[in-house]
Amino acid sequence: MCEANAYLLMEGREELIMESVDIVEPEEENNWRLVNVFGEQKYLQGRLKGMNLVDHKIFFEKISA
Amino acid sequence: MCEANAYLLMEGREELIMESVDIVEPEEENNWRLVNVFGEQKYLQGRLKGMNLVDHKIFFEKISA
């Protein structure tokens, strides 16, 4: 399986938001819908910072208010 | 290997931009740097429309001028 883990970078650390993410879709500006391989869904606010698929990682960055 | 293929959606069809993408990084607004597992690099202009990692697909959408 080729899913990835989604992390939110905040204050210098990586917080794991969701494991085994299959689907990533933008909902609106800096708002993302994540769905994992188990069909669970989460919404995440942040800027997409990058992904490294071979390492199974997707990074989002918290946006300062 | 868990890379994906990057497609640009334009005028109702999917154009394959790069195969075996490992790294996706935003460069600036709607501008993306793609690097594949062979170390080749491409820049792509478009809106990230969604990804389906289990299907190994990343979709970008052309932005109307």
N, CA and C atoms of all chains as a GROMACS GRO file, in nm:
protein
  390
    1MET      N    1   0.084  -0.121   0.000
    1MET     CA    2   0.000   0.000   0.000
    1MET      C    3   0.088   0.125   0.000
    2CYS      N    4   0.038   0.224  -0.068
    2CYS     CA    5   0.122   0.341  -0.089
    2CYS      C    6   0.063   0.467  -0.027
    3GLU      N    7  -0.001   0.451   0.081
    3GLU     CA    8  -0.051   0.566   0.152
    3GLU      C    9   0.065   0.638   0.222
    4ALA      N   10   0.034   0.754   0.281
    4ALA     CA   11   0.138   0.833   0.349
    4ALA      C   12   0.084   0.882   0.483
    5ASN      N   13   0.173   0.929   0.564
    5ASN     CA   14   0.130   0.989   0.691
    5ASN      C   15   0.132   1.142   0.676
    6ALA      N   16   0.030   1.205   0.733
    6ALA     CA   17   0.020   1.351   0.724
    6ALA      C   18   0.064   1.412   0.856
    7TYR      N   19   0.153   1.509   0.846
    7TYR     CA   20   0.207   1.576   0.964
    7TYR      C   21   0.178   1.725   0.956
    8LEU      N   22   0.155   1.783   1.072
    8LEU     CA   23   0.143   1.928   1.081
    8LEU      C   24   0.265   1.980   1.155
    9LEU      N   25   0.336   2.070   1.089
    9LEU     CA   26   0.455   2.129   1.150
    9LEU      C   27   0.411   2.250   1.232
   10MET      N   28   0.437   2.244   1.360
   10MET     CA   29   0.403   2.358   1.444
   10MET      C   30   0.507   2.374   1.553
   11GLU      N   31   0.555   2.495   1.563
   11GLU     CA   32   0.656   2.528   1.664
   11GLU      C   33   0.772   2.430   1.662
   12GLY      N   34   0.819   2.401   1.543
   12GLY     CA   35   0.941   2.323   1.529
   12GLY      C   36   0.926   2.173   1.545
   13ARG      N   37   0.804   2.125   1.568
   13ARG     CA   38   0.788   1.981   1.580
   13ARG      C   39   0.683   1.930   1.481
   14GLU      N   40   0.693   1.801   1.452
   14GLU     CA   41   0.600   1.736   1.359
   14GLU      C   42   0.491   1.669   1.441
   15GLU      N   43   0.370   1.710   1.419
   15GLU     CA   44   0.259   1.642   1.486
   15GLU      C   45   0.190   1.553   1.384
   16LEU      N   46   0.180   1.425   1.416
   16LEU     CA   47   0.114   1.331   1.326
   16LEU      C   48  -0.036   1.356   1.330
   17ILE      N   49  -0.093   1.390   1.216
   17ILE     CA   50  -0.236   1.420   1.208
   17ILE      C   51  -0.316   1.297   1.167
   18MET      N   52  -0.263   1.226   1.069
   18MET     CA   53  -0.334   1.107   1.022
   18MET      C   54  -0.236   1.010   0.957
   19GLU      N   55  -0.255   0.884   0.989
   19GLU     CA   56  -0.174   0.779   0.926
   19GLU      C   57  -0.248   0.722   0.806
   20SER      N   58  -0.173   0.662   0.717
   20SER     CA   59  -0.229   0.584   0.605
   20SER      C   60  -0.325   0.667   0.520
   21VAL      N   61  -0.284   0.791   0.492
   21VAL     CA   62  -0.368   0.880   0.411
   21VAL      C   63  -0.368   0.833   0.266
   22ASP      N   64  -0.486   0.825   0.211
   22ASP     CA   65  -0.500   0.789   0.070
   22ASP      C   66  -0.532   0.914  -0.012
   23ILE      N   67  -0.636   0.987   0.030
   23ILE     CA   68  -0.685   1.100  -0.048
   23ILE      C   69  -0.657   1.233   0.023
   24VAL      N   70  -0.606   1.328  -0.053
   24VAL     CA   71  -0.585   1.464  -0.004
   24VAL      C   72  -0.652   1.557  -0.104
   25GLU      N   73  -0.743   1.640  -0.056
   25GLU     CA   74  -0.812   1.731  -0.146
   25GLU      C   75  -0.824   1.868  -0.082
   26PRO      N   76  -0.801   1.972  -0.159
   26PRO     CA   77  -0.823   2.106  -0.106
   26PRO      C   78  -0.972   2.134  -0.096
   27GLU      N   79  -1.014   2.189   0.016
   27GLU     CA   80  -1.154   2.224   0.034
   27GLU      C   81  -1.174   2.371   0.000
   28GLU      N   82  -1.093   2.452   0.061
   28GLU     CA   83  -1.088   2.594   0.029
   28GLU      C   84  -0.946   2.638   0.064
   29GLU      N   85  -0.920   2.764   0.056
   29GLU     CA   86  -0.784   2.815   0.078
   29GLU      C   87  -0.725   2.757   0.209
   30ASN      N   88  -0.619   2.682   0.196
   30ASN     CA   89  -0.547   2.626   0.311
   30ASN      C   90  -0.634   2.540   0.402
   31ASN      N   91  -0.728   2.474   0.343
   31ASN     CA   92  -0.815   2.383   0.416
   31ASN      C   93  -0.819   2.252   0.338
   32TRP      N   94  -0.790   2.143   0.404
   32TRP     CA   95  -0.770   2.017   0.334
   32TRP      C   96  -0.856   1.907   0.391
   33ARG      N   97  -0.904   1.825   0.303
   33ARG     CA   98  -0.976   1.704   0.344
   33ARG      C   99  -0.883   1.586   0.325
   34LEU      N  100  -0.865   1.509   0.431
   34LEU     CA  101  -0.782   1.390   0.426
   34LEU      C  102  -0.871   1.268   0.448
   35VAL      N  103  -0.848   1.165   0.371
   35VAL     CA  104  -0.919   1.039   0.390
   35VAL      C  105  -0.815   0.928   0.394
   36ASN      N  106  -0.822   0.845   0.496
   36ASN     CA  107  -0.723   0.737   0.501
   36ASN      C  108  -0.778   0.609   0.437
   37VAL      N  109  -0.694   0.508   0.434
   37VAL     CA  110  -0.731   0.385   0.364
   37VAL      C  111  -0.844   0.310   0.435
   38PHE      N  112  -0.875   0.352   0.558
   38PHE     CA  113  -0.986   0.290   0.632
   38PHE      C  114  -1.115   0.368   0.613
   39GLY      N  115  -1.111   0.472   0.532
   39GLY     CA  116  -1.230   0.551   0.504
   39GLY      C  117  -1.256   0.660   0.607
   40GLU      N  118  -1.166   0.676   0.701
   40GLU     CA  119  -1.182   0.783   0.800
   40GLU      C  120  -1.144   0.916   0.737
   41GLN      N  121  -1.209   1.020   0.780
   41GLN     CA  122  -1.193   1.152   0.718
   41GLN      C  123  -1.156   1.256   0.824
   42LYS      N  124  -1.067   1.346   0.785
   42LYS     CA  125  -1.031   1.456   0.874
   42LYS      C  126  -1.015   1.582   0.792
   43TYR      N  127  -1.042   1.695   0.857
   43TYR     CA  128  -1.015   1.823   0.793
   43TYR      C  129  -0.898   1.889   0.863
   44LEU      N  130  -0.816   1.952   0.784
   44LEU     CA  131  -0.691   2.008   0.837
   44LEU      C  132  -0.674   2.149   0.781
   45GLN      N  133  -0.639   2.241   0.870
   45GLN     CA  134  -0.611   2.376   0.825
   45GLN      C  135  -0.460   2.396   0.827
   46GLY      N  136  -0.407   2.443   0.717
   46GLY     CA  137  -0.263   2.465   0.710
   46GLY      C  138  -0.219   2.480   0.567
   47ARG      N  139  -0.095   2.517   0.551
   47ARG     CA  140  -0.038   2.532   0.419
   47ARG      C  141   0.032   2.401   0.384
   48LEU      N  142   0.011   2.352   0.264
   48LEU     CA  143   0.083   2.233   0.221
   48LEU      C  144   0.230   2.271   0.201
   49LYS      N  145   0.316   2.209   0.278
   49LYS     CA  146   0.457   2.248   0.275
   49LYS      C  147   0.537   2.157   0.181
   50GLY      N  148   0.493   2.035   0.167
   50GLY     CA  149   0.565   1.945   0.078
   50GLY      C  150   0.530   1.802   0.106
   51MET      N  151   0.563   1.716   0.010
   51MET     CA  152   0.545   1.574   0.036
   51MET      C  153   0.662   1.497  -0.019
   52ASN      N  154   0.685   1.388   0.046
   52ASN     CA  155   0.792   1.298   0.008
   52ASN      C  156   0.729   1.160   0.005
   53LEU      N  157   0.687   1.121  -0.113
   53LEU     CA  158   0.603   1.001  -0.124
   53LEU      C  159   0.680   0.874  -0.097
   54VAL      N  160   0.807   0.872  -0.137
   54VAL     CA  161   0.888   0.752  -0.113
   54VAL      C  162   0.905   0.731   0.039
   55ASP      N  163   0.912   0.840   0.112
   55ASP     CA  164   0.919   0.834   0.259
   55ASP      C  165   0.780   0.829   0.323
   56HIS      N  166   0.676   0.835   0.242
   56HIS     CA  167   0.538   0.826   0.292
   56HIS      C  168   0.503   0.943   0.384
   57LYS      N  169   0.547   1.061   0.346
   57LYS     CA  170   0.521   1.175   0.434
   57LYS      C  171   0.461   1.294   0.359
   58ILE      N  172   0.361   1.354   0.421
   58ILE     CA  173   0.303   1.477   0.370
   58ILE      C  174   0.309   1.579   0.484
   59PHE      N  175   0.364   1.695   0.453
   59PHE     CA  176   0.380   1.795   0.557
   59PHE      C  177   0.291   1.916   0.532
   60PHE      N  178   0.219   1.953   0.634
   60PHE     CA  179   0.145   2.078   0.634
   60PHE      C  180   0.207   2.168   0.740
   61GLU      N  181   0.183   2.296   0.725
   61GLU     CA  182   0.245   2.392   0.815
   61GLU      C  183   0.132   2.478   0.873
   62LYS      N  184   0.138   2.496   1.002
   62LYS     CA  185   0.038   2.580   1.066
   62LYS      C  186   0.053   2.723   1.016
   63ILE      N  187  -0.059   2.788   0.994
   63ILE     CA  188  -0.055   2.925   0.947
   63ILE      C  189  -0.075   3.018   1.066
   64SER      N  190   0.015   3.112   1.078
   64SER     CA  191   0.001   3.208   1.188
   64SER      C  192  -0.120   3.295   1.162
   65ALA      N  193  -0.191   3.324   1.266
   65ALA     CA  194  -0.313   3.405   1.252
   65ALA      C  195  -0.276   3.549   1.216
   66MET      N  196   0.793   0.063  -0.449
   66MET     CA  197   0.812   0.209  -0.446
   66MET      C  198   0.676   0.278  -0.443
   67CYS      N  199   0.669   0.386  -0.374
   67CYS     CA  200   0.540   0.449  -0.353
   67CYS      C  201   0.530   0.587  -0.415
   68GLU      N  202   0.593   0.603  -0.526
   68GLU     CA  203   0.581   0.728  -0.598
   68GLU      C  204   0.445   0.734  -0.667
   69ALA      N  205   0.415   0.851  -0.725
   69ALA     CA  206   0.287   0.869  -0.794
   69ALA      C  207   0.311   0.937  -0.928
   70ASN      N  208   0.209   0.936  -1.010
   70ASN     CA  209   0.216   1.009  -1.137
   70ASN      C  210   0.142   1.140  -1.123
   71ALA      N  211   0.201   1.246  -1.179
   71ALA     CA  212   0.139   1.378  -1.171
   71ALA      C  213   0.071   1.410  -1.303
   72TYR      N  214  -0.054   1.451  -1.293
   72TYR     CA  215  -0.134   1.484  -1.411
   72TYR      C  216  -0.180   1.628  -1.404
   73LEU      N  217  -0.188   1.690  -1.520
   73LEU     CA  218  -0.248   1.823  -1.530
   73LEU      C  219  -0.381   1.808  -1.603
   74LEU      N  220  -0.486   1.852  -1.538
   74LEU     CA  221  -0.619   1.847  -1.600
   74LEU      C  222  -0.639   1.973  -1.682
   75MET      N  223  -0.662   1.953  -1.809
   75MET     CA  224  -0.685   2.069  -1.894
   75MET      C  225  -0.784   2.032  -2.004
   76GLU      N  226  -0.885   2.114  -2.015
   76GLU     CA  227  -0.988   2.094  -2.116
   76GLU      C  228  -1.044   1.952  -2.114
   77GLY      N  229  -1.071   1.903  -1.994
   77GLY     CA  230  -1.139   1.776  -1.981
   77GLY      C  231  -1.052   1.653  -1.996
   78ARG      N  232  -0.923   1.672  -2.019
   78ARG     CA  233  -0.839   1.552  -2.029
   78ARG      C  234  -0.723   1.560  -1.930
   79GLU      N  235  -0.668   1.442  -1.900
   79GLU     CA  236  -0.555   1.432  -1.807
   79GLU      C  237  -0.427   1.424  -1.888
   80GLU      N  238  -0.341   1.520  -1.867
   80GLU     CA  239  -0.211   1.514  -1.934
   80GLU      C  240  -0.106   1.470  -1.832
   81LEU      N  241  -0.037   1.362  -1.863
   81LEU     CA  242   0.066   1.313  -1.772
   81LEU      C  243   0.186   1.408  -1.777
   82ILE      N  244   0.218   1.465  -1.663
   82ILE     CA  245   0.329   1.561  -1.656
   82ILE      C  246   0.458   1.492  -1.613
   83MET      N  247   0.448   1.405  -1.516
   83MET     CA  248   0.567   1.336  -1.468
   83MET      C  249   0.528   1.204  -1.403
   84GLU      N  250   0.604   1.102  -1.434
   84GLU     CA  251   0.584   0.971  -1.371
   84GLU      C  252   0.677   0.958  -1.251
   85SER      N  253   0.641   0.868  -1.162
   85SER     CA  254   0.728   0.829  -1.050
   85SER      C  255   0.772   0.948  -0.965
   86VAL      N  256   0.675   1.036  -0.936
   86VAL     CA  257   0.706   1.154  -0.857
   86VAL      C  258   0.728   1.114  -0.711
   87ASP      N  259   0.836   1.164  -0.657
   87ASP     CA  260   0.866   1.141  -0.515
   87ASP      C  261   0.833   1.266  -0.434
   88ILE      N  262   0.888   1.379  -0.476
   88ILE     CA  263   0.876   1.502  -0.398
   88ILE      C  264   0.788   1.604  -0.470
   89VAL      N  265   0.697   1.663  -0.394
   89VAL     CA  266   0.613   1.773  -0.443
   89VAL      C  267   0.627   1.887  -0.343
   90GLU      N  268   0.667   2.002  -0.393
   90GLU     CA  269   0.684   2.117  -0.304
   90GLU      C  270   0.630   2.242  -0.368
   91PRO      N  271   0.556   2.323  -0.291
   91PRO     CA  272   0.511   2.450  -0.346
   91PRO      C  273   0.629   2.546  -0.356
   92GLU      N  274   0.638   2.614  -0.467
   92GLU     CA  275   0.745   2.712  -0.486
   92GLU      C  276   0.691   2.851  -0.452
   93GLU      N  277   0.581   2.883  -0.514
   93GLU     CA  278   0.508   3.005  -0.485
   93GLU      C  279   0.364   2.974  -0.518
   94GLU      N  280   0.278   3.073  -0.512
   94GLU     CA  281   0.135   3.052  -0.534
   94GLU      C  282   0.110   2.973  -0.663
   95ASN      N  283   0.053   2.854  -0.650
   95ASN     CA  284   0.018   2.770  -0.765
   95ASN      C  285   0.135   2.736  -0.856
   96ASN      N  286   0.251   2.724  -0.795
   96ASN     CA  287   0.370   2.686  -0.869
   96ASN      C  288   0.437   2.574  -0.790
   97TRP      N  289   0.464   2.464  -0.855
   97TRP     CA  290   0.507   2.344  -0.784
   97TRP      C  291   0.636   2.290  -0.841
   98ARG      N  292   0.720   2.240  -0.753
   98ARG     CA  293   0.841   2.170  -0.794
   98ARG      C  294   0.815   2.021  -0.774
   99LEU      N  295   0.835   1.946  -0.880
   99LEU     CA  296   0.820   1.801  -0.874
   99LEU      C  297   0.957   1.737  -0.896
  100VAL      N  298   0.987   1.636  -0.818
  100VAL     CA  299   1.111   1.560  -0.837
  100VAL      C  300   1.073   1.413  -0.841
  101ASN      N  301   1.119   1.343  -0.942
  101ASN     CA  302   1.086   1.201  -0.948
  101ASN      C  303   1.195   1.116  -0.883
  102VAL      N  304   1.170   0.986  -0.880
  102VAL     CA  305   1.263   0.897  -0.809
  102VAL      C  306   1.399   0.887  -0.879
  103PHE      N  307   1.406   0.938  -1.004
  103PHE     CA  308   1.533   0.936  -1.077
  103PHE      C  309   1.609   1.068  -1.058
  104GLY      N  310   1.553   1.157  -0.977
  104GLY     CA  311   1.619   1.284  -0.949
  104GLY      C  312   1.590   1.391  -1.052
  105GLU      N  313   1.503   1.362  -1.147
  105GLU     CA  314   1.465   1.462  -1.246
  105GLU      C  315   1.367   1.560  -1.183
  106GLN      N  316   1.374   1.684  -1.227
  106GLN     CA  317   1.297   1.790  -1.166
  106GLN      C  318   1.215   1.864  -1.272
  107LYS      N  319   1.094   1.899  -1.233
  107LYS     CA  320   1.008   1.978  -1.322
  107LYS      C  321   0.934   2.081  -1.241
  108TYR      N  322   0.901   2.192  -1.306
  108TYR     CA  323   0.816   2.291  -1.243
  108TYR      C  324   0.682   2.292  -1.314
  109LEU      N  325   0.579   2.309  -1.235
  109LEU     CA  326   0.444   2.297  -1.287
  109LEU      C  327   0.360   2.412  -1.232
  110GLN      N  328   0.284   2.474  -1.321
  110GLN     CA  329   0.194   2.580  -1.277
  110GLN      C  330   0.053   2.526  -1.279
  111GLY      N  331  -0.017   2.540  -1.169
  111GLY     CA  332  -0.154   2.491  -1.162
  111GLY      C  333  -0.199   2.484  -1.017
  112ARG      N  334  -0.326   2.456  -1.004
  112ARG     CA  335  -0.383   2.440  -0.870
  112ARG      C  336  -0.382   2.292  -0.836
  113LEU      N  337  -0.339   2.260  -0.715
  113LEU     CA  338  -0.344   2.121  -0.672
  113LEU      C  339  -0.491   2.082  -0.653
  114LYS      N  340  -0.535   1.986  -0.728
  114LYS     CA  341  -0.677   1.952  -0.725
  114LYS      C  342  -0.705   1.834  -0.632
  115GLY      N  343  -0.607   1.749  -0.617
  115GLY     CA  344  -0.626   1.637  -0.527
  115GLY      C  345  -0.526   1.528  -0.554
  116MET      N  346  -0.512   1.438  -0.457
  116MET     CA  347  -0.428   1.321  -0.483
  116MET      C  348  -0.494   1.198  -0.427
  117ASN      N  349  -0.462   1.090  -0.492
  117ASN     CA  350  -0.513   0.960  -0.455
  117ASN      C  351  -0.391   0.870  -0.451
  118LEU      N  352  -0.335   0.856  -0.332
  118LEU     CA  353  -0.204   0.791  -0.321
  118LEU      C  354  -0.210   0.642  -0.347
  119VAL      N  355  -0.320   0.579  -0.308
  119VAL     CA  356  -0.332   0.435  -0.332
  119VAL      C  357  -0.337   0.408  -0.483
  120ASP      N  358  -0.395   0.501  -0.556
  120ASP     CA  359  -0.398   0.492  -0.703
  120ASP      C  360  -0.275   0.555  -0.768
  121HIS      N  361  -0.186   0.609  -0.687
  121HIS     CA  362  -0.061   0.669  -0.737
  121HIS      C  363  -0.087   0.788  -0.829
  122LYS      N  364  -0.182   0.870  -0.793
  122LYS     CA  365  -0.215   0.982  -0.881
  122LYS      C  366  -0.219   1.114  -0.806
  123ILE      N  367  -0.161   1.215  -0.867
  123ILE     CA  368  -0.169   1.352  -0.817
  123ILE      C  369  -0.224   1.436  -0.931
  124PHE      N  370  -0.328   1.513  -0.901
  124PHE     CA  371  -0.391   1.593  -1.005
  124PHE      C  372  -0.371   1.741  -0.980
  125PHE      N  373  -0.328   1.807  -1.084
  125PHE     CA  374  -0.322   1.953  -1.084
  125PHE      C  375  -0.420   2.000  -1.190
  126GLU      N  376  -0.462   2.123  -1.176
  126GLU     CA  377  -0.561   2.180  -1.266
  126GLU      C  378  -0.504   2.308  -1.323
  127LYS      N  379  -0.519   2.321  -1.452
  127LYS     CA  380  -0.471   2.442  -1.516
  127LYS      C  381  -0.554   2.561  -1.469
  128ILE      N  382  -0.489   2.671  -1.447
  128ILE     CA  383  -0.559   2.791  -1.400
  128ILE      C  384  -0.587   2.880  -1.520
  129SER      N  385  -0.711   2.919  -1.532
  129SER     CA  386  -0.746   3.009  -1.642
  129SER      C  387  -0.682   3.144  -1.618
  130ALA      N  388  -0.635   3.203  -1.723
  130ALA     CA  389  -0.565   3.333  -1.711
  130ALA      C  390  -0.666   3.443  -1.676
   0.00000   0.00000   0.00000
